[in-house]
Amino acid sequence: MNREASQAIVMIHGMFTNMSVFYFNMAPELAKHFHVVLYDLQSHGMSERVDCGYNLEAMSDDLIALLDVLNLKKVHLVGYSYGGLIALKTAILYSDRVEKLSLIESPKPDEGDAPEVLQKYGNKFIDQYLNNYAESTSLQPGKRQIEKNRKLYEYLFNHTSIKEDFDIDNNLFDILSTNSIKVPTLLLYGSDSDCLLAGNLLKEIIPNSYLLEGSGDHNLPIQKPQWIIEKLLEFMK
């Protein structure tokens, strides 16, 4: 969107979602000011299914490869949930490619939706995830969407290396403590989110960071898209 803009924003979605989490509500408004790039992570949305390469370094490499193809030398990164962890890893490995960093509801890798927990609950996790989504956003996913999410979950956790790859990154916050991110960083979290503790921890770890709380939970991009847009524009302009 808006390829003629002088600055670019790359938006990275989380697990079990796709670029549509940004496409319909946030990207069009941000594209009035920036070149906005959206893409689907491996095995998500319209991207090809792969059986390995789900650790943060591999996904950061995927992102940099995309930037190279698009001839984007330096960009603003915006990551939601697991997408925020990819953005964090990219800022560590490729700091010269990141202008500013914005993290929305990024969890601590060794807590919350760790793969062992997701695997334990299986399909129950998908049901709870979608029920929570419906309750907190007032949007009811259709049967097709529910089945699509369930199939994606089953594929990722039964036919790929995702569980082992997730384990590789359990120490990400420890790495941040010794490899400080130097780019300005915006932390956006829901005041009722289980991930807010991670946001407060990141605020302590990342020197030049700012934590803002919005009214909502982990589904903040769906609940408060306009609030997020306003805060992103204030931060990146």
C-alpha positions as CSV (number, residue, x, y, z in Angstrom):
1,M,0.0,0.0,0.0
2,N,1.2,3.5,-0.9
3,R,4.6,2.5,-2.4
4,E,5.3,6.1,-3.2
5,A,5.7,7.1,0.5
6,S,9.2,7.9,1.7
7,Q,9.0,5.6,4.8
8,A,7.8,2.0,5.1
9,I,6.1,0.1,7.8
10,V,6.2,-3.7,7.8
11,M,3.4,-5.3,9.9
12,I,3.8,-8.8,11.3
13,H,0.8,-10.8,12.4
14,G,0.7,-13.5,15.2
15,M,0.2,-17.3,15.2
16,F,-3.1,-18.7,14.0
17,T,-3.9,-15.4,12.2
18,N,-2.8,-13.8,9.0
19,M,-2.3,-10.4,7.5
20,S,-6.0,-9.6,7.6
21,V,-5.7,-8.7,11.3
22,F,-4.1,-5.5,9.9
23,Y,-5.5,-5.3,6.4
24,F,-9.1,-4.2,7.0
25,N,-8.8,-1.8,10.0
26,M,-5.3,-0.4,10.4
27,A,-3.3,-0.7,7.2
28,P,-5.5,1.7,5.1
29,E,-5.2,4.5,7.6
30,L,-1.5,4.0,8.1
31,A,-1.0,3.9,4.3
32,K,-2.2,7.5,4.2
33,H,1.2,8.4,5.6
34,F,3.5,5.4,5.0
35,H,4.3,2.6,2.6
36,V,2.6,-0.3,4.4
37,V,3.8,-3.9,3.8
38,L,1.8,-6.9,5.0
39,Y,2.7,-10.5,4.5
40,D,1.6,-14.0,5.8
41,L,4.0,-16.0,7.9
42,Q,5.1,-19.4,6.8
43,S,2.1,-21.8,6.7
44,H,-0.4,-19.0,7.5
45,G,-2.9,-17.3,5.2
46,M,-1.8,-17.6,1.6
47,S,1.8,-18.6,2.3
48,E,3.2,-22.0,1.4
49,R,3.1,-24.7,4.1
50,V,6.5,-25.7,5.4
51,D,7.5,-28.3,7.9
52,C,10.4,-26.4,9.5
53,G,11.8,-23.0,10.1
54,Y,9.6,-21.6,12.8
55,N,12.2,-20.3,15.2
56,L,12.6,-16.6,15.5
57,E,15.9,-16.4,13.7
58,A,14.5,-18.2,10.7
59,M,11.5,-16.0,10.6
60,S,13.6,-12.9,10.9
61,D,15.7,-14.2,8.0
62,D,12.4,-14.6,6.0
63,L,11.5,-11.0,6.8
64,I,14.9,-9.6,5.7
65,A,14.7,-11.6,2.5
66,L,11.3,-10.0,1.8
67,L,12.8,-6.5,2.5
68,D,15.6,-7.3,0.1
69,V,13.2,-8.3,-2.7
70,L,11.2,-5.1,-2.1
71,N,14.4,-3.1,-2.0
72,L,13.6,-1.7,1.4
73,K,16.8,-0.8,3.2
74,K,15.3,0.4,6.6
75,V,11.8,0.1,7.9
76,H,9.5,0.6,10.9
77,L,8.5,-2.8,12.3
78,V,5.1,-3.4,13.9
79,G,4.5,-6.9,15.3
80,Y,1.4,-8.3,17.0
81,S,1.7,-11.2,19.5
82,Y,4.2,-13.7,18.1
83,G,4.9,-11.3,15.3
84,G,6.2,-8.9,17.9
85,L,8.8,-11.5,18.9
86,I,9.9,-11.8,15.3
87,A,10.2,-8.1,15.2
88,L,12.3,-8.2,18.4
89,K,14.6,-10.8,17.0
90,T,15.0,-8.9,13.8
91,A,16.0,-5.8,15.7
92,I,18.7,-7.8,17.5
93,L,20.0,-9.5,14.4
94,Y,19.5,-6.7,11.9
95,S,19.5,-3.5,13.8
96,D,20.6,-1.5,10.8
97,R,17.4,-2.4,9.0
98,V,15.0,-1.2,11.7
99,E,14.0,2.5,12.0
100,K,11.6,2.1,15.0
101,L,10.0,-0.9,16.7
102,S,6.4,-1.2,17.8
103,L,5.2,-4.3,19.7
104,I,1.6,-5.1,20.2
105,E,0.7,-7.6,22.9
106,S,4.0,-9.6,22.5
107,P,4.2,-12.4,25.1
108,K,7.2,-13.7,27.0
109,P,8.2,-16.8,25.0
110,D,8.5,-19.2,27.9
111,E,5.0,-18.3,29.3
112,G,1.4,-18.1,28.3
113,D,0.9,-19.9,25.0
114,A,4.0,-22.0,25.1
115,P,3.7,-24.9,22.7
116,E,3.5,-27.5,25.5
117,V,0.3,-25.8,26.8
118,L,-1.2,-25.5,23.3
119,Q,-0.4,-29.1,22.5
120,K,-1.9,-30.3,25.8
121,Y,-5.3,-28.7,25.1
122,G,-5.3,-29.4,21.4
123,N,-8.7,-28.6,19.8
124,K,-9.9,-27.2,23.2
125,F,-7.4,-24.5,22.8
126,I,-8.8,-23.5,19.4
127,D,-12.3,-23.4,20.8
128,Q,-11.3,-21.3,23.8
129,Y,-9.2,-19.0,21.6
130,L,-12.1,-18.3,19.3
131,N,-14.7,-18.0,22.1
132,N,-12.5,-15.5,23.8
133,Y,-12.1,-13.7,20.5
134,A,-15.8,-13.5,20.0
135,E,-16.5,-12.4,23.6
136,S,-13.8,-9.6,23.6
137,T,-14.4,-8.3,20.1
138,S,-18.2,-8.9,19.7
139,L,-17.3,-10.6,16.4
140,Q,-18.4,-14.2,15.9
141,P,-16.1,-16.3,13.7
142,G,-17.9,-18.5,11.2
143,K,-17.7,-22.3,11.0
144,R,-15.3,-22.0,8.0
145,Q,-12.9,-19.8,10.0
146,I,-13.1,-22.1,13.1
147,E,-12.3,-25.2,10.9
148,K,-9.5,-23.3,9.1
149,N,-7.9,-22.4,12.5
150,R,-8.3,-26.0,13.7
151,K,-6.6,-27.4,10.6
152,L,-3.8,-24.9,10.9
153,Y,-3.2,-25.8,14.5
154,E,-3.2,-29.6,13.8
155,Y,-0.8,-29.1,10.9
156,L,1.6,-26.9,12.8
157,F,1.8,-29.1,15.9
158,N,1.6,-32.5,14.3
159,H,3.5,-32.1,11.1
160,T,6.1,-29.5,11.6
161,S,9.1,-28.7,13.9
162,I,7.2,-25.8,15.5
163,K,7.4,-27.2,19.1
164,E,11.1,-27.8,18.9
165,D,11.6,-24.4,17.2
166,F,9.7,-22.6,19.9
167,D,11.8,-24.1,22.6
168,I,14.9,-22.6,21.0
169,D,13.6,-19.1,21.7
170,N,12.6,-19.5,25.4
171,N,15.6,-17.3,26.4
172,L,14.8,-14.3,24.1
173,F,14.2,-11.9,27.0
174,D,17.5,-13.0,28.6
175,I,19.3,-12.3,25.3
176,L,17.6,-8.8,25.3
177,S,19.2,-8.1,28.7
178,T,22.7,-8.5,27.2
179,N,22.0,-7.4,23.6
180,S,20.1,-4.1,24.1
181,I,17.9,-2.9,21.4
182,K,18.9,0.6,20.6
183,V,16.1,1.7,18.3
184,P,13.1,3.6,19.8
185,T,10.5,1.0,20.9
186,L,6.8,1.4,21.5
187,L,5.0,-1.2,23.6
188,L,1.2,-1.4,23.3
189,Y,-0.7,-3.7,25.6
190,G,-4.3,-4.2,26.8
191,S,-4.9,-3.3,30.4
192,D,-6.7,-6.6,30.9
193,S,-4.2,-8.7,29.0
194,D,-2.3,-11.6,30.5
195,C,0.7,-10.4,28.4
196,L,0.9,-7.0,30.2
197,L,3.5,-8.4,32.6
198,A,5.7,-9.1,29.5
199,G,5.1,-5.5,28.4
200,N,6.3,-4.2,31.8
201,L,9.4,-6.5,31.6
202,L,10.3,-5.3,28.1
203,K,10.0,-1.7,29.3
204,E,12.7,-2.5,31.9
205,I,14.9,-4.4,29.5
206,I,14.7,-2.1,26.4
207,P,16.4,1.3,27.3
208,N,14.6,3.6,24.8
209,S,11.1,2.1,25.2
210,Y,7.6,3.4,26.0
211,L,4.7,1.4,27.4
212,L,1.1,2.4,26.8
213,E,-2.0,0.6,28.0
214,G,-5.2,0.5,26.0
215,S,-8.6,-0.7,27.2
216,G,-8.8,-4.4,26.1
217,D,-7.0,-7.7,26.3
218,H,-4.8,-9.8,23.9
219,N,-7.2,-9.0,21.0
220,L,-6.3,-5.3,21.1
221,P,-5.9,-4.9,17.3
222,I,-9.5,-5.9,16.9
223,Q,-10.9,-4.1,19.9
224,K,-9.0,-0.8,19.6
225,P,-7.6,-0.4,16.1
226,Q,-8.1,3.4,16.0
227,W,-6.2,3.8,19.3
228,I,-3.4,1.7,18.0
229,I,-3.3,3.7,14.7
230,E,-3.1,7.0,16.7
231,K,-0.3,5.8,18.9
232,L,1.7,4.4,16.0
233,L,1.4,7.6,14.0
234,E,2.4,9.7,17.0
235,F,5.4,7.4,17.6
236,M,6.7,7.0,14.0
237,K,6.2,10.5,12.7
